[in-house]
Amino acid sequence: MYQNFEPKESYQGLPPADPKRLLAWVNSMLDNGFNIIGISFDQEVVCHGAIFDIDGCRADFILAVSPRYQNSGIGIQLARLVKKVSQEIGYKNIWLCVEPYNMKAKHIYSKVGFHYISRQICEECEMLVDLKYDPAMEVAVESIMTRDVFYLRDDQTAKDAIKMFLKLGISGLPVVNTDNRLVGFLTETDVLEGWTGERFLSEIMTRDVLYINKDALISQVVMLICDRGVKQIPVVQKGDHLLVGIVSRKDILRHLFMRDFFC
């Protein structure tokens, strides 16, 4: 992957232009770091993240996306994953240096929580992210979810769904069966793609539905929402898939705001 980077040696002499030095540099990262490598379906290396220990509490890391796959959102997903893995390893924070004019990299790091140690314009900008667990994020989602859930049944029709969407001013709802078990999710797009007014929702709903158990932590929900780009996630009872609630971005923001307001 690094052979395709141009220009080479553009930052701190990396990646090395000489093939032998490039191989030695990659092997050094593999030997001395905790490495995360993304592979495409045709076995092509898409991205690489490596975490390096500094003093047992702090870590440094490198993040790279193959030129062919840049500007597709992979970089920010990889940065989130590296941050999560570093936290699980036990590091307190991650420190890094970035070129002051590399706006793309600085934007990615800022999006995942890095802040500037110093904003002075120099050869490098230092950035840091705190990995300490926030107690407010380690609360079960059951305590903040919306319990009075609007939903559709799989034996209702597309016309029933449209009526509900228009009445509530929303664009999607979970779908349950007669036992109130979550079996799918229906969006306006599902209705449009499979449109005939009398079609049952069981025929057009999305069956591979994203959901969480009620005892999942808020931190896990935040990661799912950020990774999948969704606004809300159905909450089920573990084991029997009974729909017991729904958690949205607003529920989480309200929880964080109220925590800070009353602290």
Secondary structure, DSSP 8 states (H G I E B T S, - for coil): -GGG-SSTT-BTTBS-SSHHHHHHHHHHHHHHSEEEEEE-TTS-EEEEEEEEESSSSEEEEEEEE-GGGTTSSHHHHHHHHHHHHHHHHT-SEEEEEE-TT-HHHHHHHHHTT-EES----SS-EEEEEE----GGGSSBGGGTSB-S---EETTSBHHHHHHHHHHHT-SEEEEE-TT-BEEEEEEHHHHHHT--TT-BHHHHSBSS---EETT-BHHHHHHHHHHHT-SEEEEE-TTT-BEEEEEEHHHHHHHHHHHHHH-
